[in-house]
Amino acid sequence: MLLKIANRTHAHRQSGMTMIELAVVMMILAVLAFGAFRLFKGGTKSARAQSLMMTFDQVGGALERFQAETGCYPNRLDPLWDRNLAIAANNFCGLDLRPNWKEPYMKEQPMDAAGNMMLDAVQSGATLQITRAVGGLGTMWLLTATNIPNNIAQIAVNSCNSTDPTTVIPAVWGNNLKCIGLANGAELTNVVFRFSSNI
């Protein structure tokens, strides 16, 4: 009888976890959670940079189609989906482009009060606008994304130019670059994408 009681007491002690075992399990879970968080955080930056590059390609393609049909680029982006805005004041030629406007060149996008396309999927407060740079040997047609965090701009510019991820962001055009970055304060960069040129 005494042996049965001892065995029962011994079995009862082994059924739970000790505090040391519980602490080890908690430490392992904490390390795994921290690793997953870092992986997710890095993936989010890459995803936002990829979203910016996809937007550049989409809007650049729409602008090329618009120019092919109307003969001119708009100086703002909403004429790409609103025929009524394809007036002389809203393009670089100063002509009424509505007669040659065929159909929406892209889906309507949110715009800010200044007429810039909002890029909230990339960064709250980021915007996109079309500009042209004339000089040297010809004209470059550019899309400029403003207020992009430096770490996202780094990924986007290096992806755009097919350069090493640690390469310093170029600030001037050269060597057949497609993208450059211009500092916009201490933590933000304006990413400039050349979608067309007649150099």
ROKOLVEX-277335 format. One line per field, with one value per atom (N, C-alpha, C, O): atom name; z, x negated, y. Coordinates in steps of 0.1 Angstrom, whole numbers. Atoms other than C-alpha are relative to their C-alpha. Example, Ala and Ser with C-alpha at 12.3 -4.5 7.8 and 13.67 -1.06 7.14 Angstrom:
# residues 2
at: [N CA C O N CA C O]
zz: [0 78 0 7 0 71 8 9]
xx: [-9 -123 -9 -19 9 -137 8 3]
yy: [-12 -45 12 12 -11 -11 11 22]
***
This chain:
# residues 199
at: [N CA C O N CA C O N CA C O N CA C O N CA C O N CA C O N CA C O N CA C O N CA C O N CA C O N CA C O N CA C O N CA C O N CA C O N CA C O N CA C O N CA C O N CA C O N CA C O N CA C O N CA C O N CA C O N CA C O N CA C O N CA C O N CA C O N CA C O N CA C O N CA C O N CA C O N CA C O N CA C O N CA C O N CA C O N CA C O N CA C O N CA C O N CA C O N CA C O N CA C O N CA C O N CA C O N CA C O N CA C O N CA C O N CA C O N CA C O N CA C O N CA C O N CA C O N CA C O N CA C O N CA C O N CA C O N CA C O N CA C O N CA C O N CA C O N CA C O N CA C O N CA C O N CA C O N CA C O N CA C O N CA C O N CA C O N CA C O N CA C O N CA C O N CA C O N CA C O N CA C O N CA C O N CA C O N CA C O N CA C O N CA C O N CA C O N CA C O N CA C O N CA C O N CA C O N CA C O N CA C O N CA C O N CA C O N CA C O N CA C O N CA C O N CA C O N CA C O N CA C O N CA C O N CA C O N CA C O N CA C O N CA C O N CA C O N CA C O N CA C O N CA C O N CA C O N CA C O N CA C O N CA C O N CA C O N CA C O N CA C O N CA C O N CA C O N CA C O N CA C O N CA C O N CA C O N CA C O N CA C O N CA C O N CA C O N CA C O N CA C O N CA C O N CA C O N CA C O N CA C O N CA C O N CA C O N CA C O N CA C O N CA C O N CA C O N CA C O N CA C O N CA C O N CA C O N CA C O N CA C O N CA C O N CA C O N CA C O N CA C O N CA C O N CA C O N CA C O N CA C O N CA C O N CA C O N CA C O N CA C O N CA C O N CA C O N CA C O N CA C O N CA C O N CA C O N CA C O N CA C O N CA C O N CA C O N CA C O N CA C O N CA C O N CA C O N CA C O N CA C O N CA C O N CA C O N CA C O N CA C O N CA C O N CA C O N CA C O N CA C O N CA C O N CA C O N CA C O N CA C O N CA C O N CA C O N CA C O N CA C O N CA C O N CA C O N CA C O N CA C O N CA C O N CA C O N CA C O N CA C O N CA C O N CA C O N CA C O N CA C O N CA C O N CA C O N CA C O N CA C O N CA C O N CA C O N CA C O]
zz: [0 0 0 -7 0 8 -13 -17 14 -26 -10 -18 9 -44 3 -7 -3 -26 -5 -11 5 -35 -15 -20 15 -72 -4 -14 3 -72 1 -7 -3 -57 -11 -16 10 -82 -14 -21 13 -112 0 -11 -1 -100 -2 -9 2 -99 -15 -19 14 -136 -10 -21 10 -151 -4 -15 4 -152 -4 -4 4 -165 12 20 -10 -142 -5 -16 3 -141 -10 -19 9 -159 -14 -24 13 -187 -7 -18 4 -190 -5 -15 4 -191 -13 -22 13 -219 -12 -22 11 -240 -3 -15 2 -235 -7 -16 7 -246 -14 -23 14 -277 -8 -19 7 -286 -2 -13 1 -280 -11 -19 11 -303 -14 -23 12 -330 -4 -16 3 -327 -5 -14 4 -330 -14 -22 14 -361 -10 -21 9 -377 -2 -13 1 -369 -9 -18 9 -385 -14 -23 14 -416 -6 -17 5 -419 -3 -13 2 -414 -13 -20 12 -441 -13 -23 11 -464 -4 -15 2 -459 -8 -17 7 -471 -15 -24 14 -502 -7 -19 6 -509 -4 -14 3 -507 -11 -20 11 -530 -13 -23 12 -554 -5 -17 4 -553 -7 -17 7 -562 -14 -23 14 -592 -9 -21 8 -604 -4 -15 4 -602 -10 -20 11 -622 -13 -23 13 -649 -5 -17 4 -649 -6 -16 4 -651 -12 -21 11 -675 -13 -23 12 -699 -4 -16 3 -696 -7 -16 6 -704 -15 -23 14 -735 -9 -20 9 -748 -2 -13 1 -741 -10 -19 9 -760 -14 -24 13 -789 -7 -19 6 -794 -1 -10 0 -785 -6 -9 6 -797 11 7 -10 -763 14 16 -14 -726 8 6 -9 -700 10 13 -11 -673 14 24 -13 -646 -4 -16 3 -643 -2 -8 1 -640 -15 -17 13 -678 -6 -16 4 -681 1 -6 -2 -669 -1 -1 2 -673 -12 -13 13 -709 2 -6 -1 -697 5 4 -5 -682 -10 -8 11 -715 -8 -20 6 -721 -2 3 3 -733 13 13 -12 -697 7 15 -8 -686 -9 -6 8 -712 -4 -4 4 -723 -13 -16 13 -758 0 -10 0 -748 -10 -15 10 -771 7 17 -4 -766 -5 -17 5 -767 1 -2 -1 -761 -13 -12 12 -798 -3 -9 2 -799 11 11 -12 -765 -2 -5 4 -771 11 10 -12 -737 12 11 -11 -702 -1 -6 2 -702 12 12 -13 -666 9 7 -10 -637 8 11 -8 -617 13 19 -12 -588 9 4 -9 -557 -2 -5 2 -561 12 19 -11 -536 -6 -18 4 -537 -11 -18 10 -558 -13 -23 13 -586 -1 -12 0 -576 4 12 -4 -575 13 16 -13 -540 0 -7 -1 -532 14 19 -14 -499 2 13 -1 -507 3 8 -2 -506 13 21 -13 -478 1 -9 -3 -463 -3 3 3 -477 -13 -17 12 -508 -12 -12 12 -542 -12 -12 13 -579 -9 -10 10 -606 -12 -11 13 -642 -1 2 3 -651 -13 -17 11 -680 2 8 -2 -680 -14 -22 13 -711 1 10 -1 -718 -5 -8 5 -730 -14 -23 13 -759 -4 -15 3 -756 12 21 -11 -733 7 0 -8 -705 6 11 -6 -694 13 12 -13 -657 8 8 -10 -630 13 16 -13 -595 11 13 -12 -564 12 14 -11 -534 13 15 -14 -497 2 9 -1 -500 11 10 -10 -469 -6 -15 6 -475 -2 -13 2 -470 -11 -18 12 -495 -13 -23 12 -519 -5 -17 3 -517 -8 -18 6 -526 -14 -24 13 -554 -11 -22 10 -571 -5 -17 4 -570 -8 -18 9 -584 -14 -24 13 -611 -9 -21 8 -622 -1 -7 0 -617 6 1 -6 -593 14 18 -13 -561 11 11 -10 -531 9 15 -9 -512 -8 -2 8 -541 5 7 -4 -532 -10 -22 10 -548 -8 -2 8 -577 0 1 -1 -576 -14 -15 13 -612 -11 -9 11 -646 -6 -7 7 -663 -1 6 2 -674 -3 3 3 -688 12 11 -12 -654 -4 -12 2 -653 12 11 -12 -617 7 7 -9 -594 12 13 -12 -559 4 3 -4 -546 15 18 -15 -508 2 -4 -3 -494 16 22 -14 -458 5 -4 -5 -435 -2 -4 1 -438 -12 -14 12 -471 -13 -13 13 -508 -10 -9 12 -540 -10 -14 10 -564 -14 -16 14 -601 -10 -10 9 -628 -14 -17 14 -665 -8 -11 8 -685 -15 -22 14 -718 -2 7 3 -735 -15 -22 14 -769 0 -4 -1 -763 -12 -14]
xx: [-8 0 -9 -6 9 -28 -7 -9 6 -44 10 5 -10 -12 2 3 -1 -10 -12 -11 12 -46 0 -3 -1 -40 10 8 -10 -9 -5 -3 6 -27 -11 -11 10 -56 6 1 -7 -32 6 7 -7 -14 -10 -7 11 -47 -4 -8 5 -56 11 8 -11 -22 -1 5 1 -29 -14 -23 13 -57 -6 1 7 -83 -1 1 2 -89 -11 -10 11 -122 4 1 -4 -106 9 8 -10 -78 -8 -5 9 -105 -7 -8 7 -124 9 6 -10 -92 3 4 -3 -84 -11 -9 11 -119 -1 -3 0 -117 11 9 -11 -83 -3 0 4 -97 -10 -8 10 -127 7 4 -7 -104 9 9 -8 -80 -8 -4 9 -108 -5 -6 5 -122 11 8 -11 -88 3 6 -2 -83 -10 -6 10 -116 1 0 -2 -109 12 12 -12 -74 -3 1 3 -88 -8 -6 8 -114 8 6 -8 -89 10 13 -9 -66 -7 -1 8 -93 -2 0 2 -100 14 14 -14 -62 4 9 -3 -58 -9 -4 9 -88 5 5 -5 -74 13 16 -12 -40 -3 4 4 -58 -4 0 5 -75 11 11 -11 -43 9 14 -7 -26 -7 -1 8 -54 3 5 -2 -50 14 16 -14 -12 3 8 -3 -10 -9 -4 9 -40 6 6 -7 -22 12 15 -13 11 -4 3 4 -8 -5 -2 4 -24 12 12 -12 10 7 12 -7 25 -8 -1 8 -4 1 2 -1 -1 13 13 -13 36 3 9 -3 37 -11 -9 12 2 -7 -17 6 -8 2 11 -1 -14 8 7 -7 9 -10 -21 9 -8 6 0 -5 13 6 8 -4 26 14 18 -14 63 6 17 -5 68 -1 5 1 58 14 16 -13 93 12 23 -11 114 -2 -10 1 119 2 -5 -3 132 -12 -12 12 98 -11 -21 10 79 0 0 -1 81 -14 -24 13 53 -8 -20 8 44 -6 -15 5 38 -9 -10 10 12 -12 -11 13 -23 1 -8 -1 -12 9 8 -9 14 11 16 -10 40 12 10 -11 75 -1 0 2 69 13 12 -12 105 5 10 -5 113 -8 -2 8 85 0 -6 0 92 10 22 -8 105 8 20 -6 112 -8 -19 8 100 -13 -13 13 63 -5 -14 2 63 12 20 -11 87 -2 -13 1 95 -7 -5 8 71 3 8 -2 74 -10 -22 8 60 0 10 0 49 5 8 -5 60 -9 -4 9 29 0 -7 0 38 -10 -13 10 12 7 16 -6 21 -6 -18 4 20 -5 1 6 -2 0 -10 -2 12 -4 -8 4 4 -16 -21 14 -33 -3 -11 3 -33 11 14 -10 -6 -7 -18 6 -13 -8 -12 8 -32 9 21 -8 -21 -8 -20 7 -29 5 16 -3 -31 -9 -19 8 -43 -7 -2 7 -70 -9 -10 9 -93 -13 -12 13 -130 -5 -8 5 -141 -14 -17 13 -177 -10 -7 10 -210 4 5 -3 -202 14 17 -14 -165 9 7 -10 -135 2 2 -3 -129 14 17 -13 -94 -1 -5 3 -94 13 22 -10 -71 -8 -18 7 -81 9 20 -7 -69 -7 -19 5 -73 3 12 -2 -77 -1 7 3 -90 -10 -21 11 -108 -12 -12 13 -145 -2 -7 2 -145 8 3 -8 -117 -5 -6 6 -133 -12 -14 12 -165 3 -3 -4 -149 6 2 -6 -128 -10 -9 10 -156 -10 -12 9 -180 7 1 -7 -153 3 1 -3 -144 -13 -12 13 -181 -7 -18 7 -189 -14 -23 13 -217 0 11 2 -230 9 9 -9 -206 -7 0 7 -233 -6 -13 6 -243 7 19 -5 -239 9 7 -10 -209 -6 -11 5 -220 9 22 -7 -209 0 7 0 -217 1 -3 -2 -209 -14 -23 12 -236 0 8 2 -247 13 16 -13 -212 8 16 -8 -196 15 18 -14 -158 6 16 -5 -154 -11 -23 9 -171 8 20 -7 -164 -5 -17 4 -164 4 16 -3 -166 11 12 -12 -134 1 10 1 -144 -9 -16 9 -163 4 -4 -5 -141 8 12 -8 -123 -8 -18 6 -133 11 21 -9 -116 -6 -18 4 -119 5 17 -3 -121 -2 -13 0 -112 1 10 0 -121 8 3 -8 -92 -2 2 2 -101 -10 -12 10 -127 -2 -1 4 -136 -14 -15 13 -173 -8 -20]
yy: [-12 0 13 22 -12 24 2 14 -1 16 7 15 -6 25 15 23 -14 59 7 18 -6 67 1 12 0 58 11 18 -9 79 14 23 -13 109 4 15 -2 105 3 12 -2 103 14 21 -13 134 12 22 -10 154 2 13 -1 146 4 6 -4 156 14 17 -14 194 4 -4 -6 217 7 13 -8 231 15 18 -14 269 2 11 -1 264 -4 3 4 245 10 13 -10 271 13 19 -12 299 -2 7 3 281 1 6 -1 277 14 18 -14 314 7 16 -6 324 -4 5 5 303 7 11 -7 318 15 20 -14 353 2 12 -1 347 -2 5 2 333 12 16 -11 362 12 19 -11 388 -2 7 3 370 2 8 -2 370 15 19 -15 407 7 15 -6 416 -4 5 5 395 8 12 -7 411 15 20 -14 446 2 12 -1 441 -3 4 4 425 12 14 -11 455 11 17 -10 479 -4 5 5 458 1 4 0 455 15 17 -14 493 5 13 -4 499 -7 0 7 473 7 8 -7 491 13 17 -13 524 -3 4 3 508 -5 -1 4 492 12 13 -12 526 8 13 -7 542 -7 0 7 515 2 4 -1 517 14 16 -14 555 4 11 -2 557 -5 1 6 533 8 9 -8 553 13 17 -13 585 -2 6 3 569 -2 3 2 558 13 16 -13 592 9 15 -8 609 -6 2 6 584 4 6 -3 592 15 20 -15 630 8 20 -7 640 8 16 -8 655 -7 -15 5 646 11 23 -9 661 5 -1 -5 683 -3 1 5 667 -14 -17 14 631 -3 -13 4 633 1 -5 2 639 -14 -18 14 602 -7 -17 7 592 10 5 -9 624 9 18 -7 636 15 23 -14 669 9 21 -7 678 0 6 0 673 13 13 -13 710 6 0 -7 734 3 1 -3 744 -12 -10 12 708 -9 -21 8 697 9 21 -8 707 7 15 -6 716 12 21 -12 742 -2 8 3 725 -7 -14 8 712 -14 -16 14 674 -9 -20 8 663 -6 -17 7 656 -13 -22 12 630 -10 -21 8 616 -12 -10 12 580 -6 -9 7 564 2 7 -1 563 -7 -19 6 556 -8 -16 8 543 2 12 -1 538 13 17 -12 569 -2 -12 1 576 11 22 -11 597 11 8 -12 632 9 10 -10 659 13 14 -13 695 7 15 -6 705 -7 -3 7 680 -11 -15 11 654 -13 -13 13 617 -5 -4 4 603 -14 -23 13 573 -6 -10 4 562 -15 -19 14 525 -1 -11 0 535 7 2 -8 561 11 18 -11 584 13 16 -13 619 0 10 1 606 4 0 -4 620 -2 -5 3 615 11 15 -11 642 -2 -9 1 644 14 24 -12 669 -3 -14 2 675 8 19 -7 684 2 -7 -3 702 6 14 -5 709 -10 -22 10 693 -4 4 5 671 -2 -5 2 669 2 10 -1 664 -13 -24 12 639 2 13 0 631 -8 -20 6 623 -2 7 1 610 1 -5 -3 623 -4 2 5 605 8 6 -8 629 -6 -14 4 622 -15 -21 14 586 -2 4 2 573 -5 -13 3 569 -15 -19 14 531 -6 -15 5 525 6 -1 -6 550 -8 -10 8 530 -12 -15 12 498 2 -4 -3 513 5 0 -5 532 -10 -12 10 503 -11 -17 9 480 6 -1 -7 505 0 -2 -1 508 -13 -14 13 471 1 -5 -1 480 -7 -11 7 464 7 20 -6 470 10 19 -9 489 12 21 -11 513 13 13 -13 549 5 4 -5 565 12 21 -10 586 13 11 -12 623 7 17 -6 632 -11 -22 9 616 -4 5 4 596 -15 -22 14 561 -7 -18 7 553 -3 -13 2 556 2 11 -2 552 7 14 -6 565 7 3 -7 590 4 2 -4 602 14 17 -14 638 1 -1 -1 644 10 21 -9 659 0 -6 0 666 -11 -18 10 642 -14 -23 14 611 -3 -14 2 615 3 11 -1 612 2 -5 -1 623 -10 -8 9 594 4 6 -5 605 -11 -17 11 580 6 13 -5 587 -10 -21 9 571 2 -7 -3 587 11 19 -11 608 1 -9 -2 622 7 18 -6 627 -5 -1]
***
